[in-house]
Amino acid sequence: MTLLTVPTSLPADSMIAWLYILTNAARVVTYVPQLMAVWRSTDGARDISLLTWGSWVVANATAVAYGSIVIHDLFFTSIAMLNLVCCAAVTVVGAQRRRALALRASTAPARPRIPLFGEIVHK
């Protein structure tokens, strides 16, 4: 059996292994649109939760530690590492976009105050 050939009848553990490979391969591909959206963001990437993405970074770091230290599985660890890198990329770019927006806001010239209707403006 080669890596790319899936036999028609598999034991349950082999089926789960193949599902793990397929779902994580698909998961890695799904990071690309999110990363591109955050990269192109001009509003500080407000549409993503840095807390959520940061928690996924921590969860994937834990998976890397588990794979390398506890079960000594290079394949599992590699997939966890790839997910860690992708989550970290979205988190870091999102944080940079938030910081850039905050810097632009703090250095923007103050807007003149518009008087309310009937208010007398003293110069």
Salt bridges, closest charged atoms under 4 A:
GLU119 OE2 - ARG113 NH2 3.21
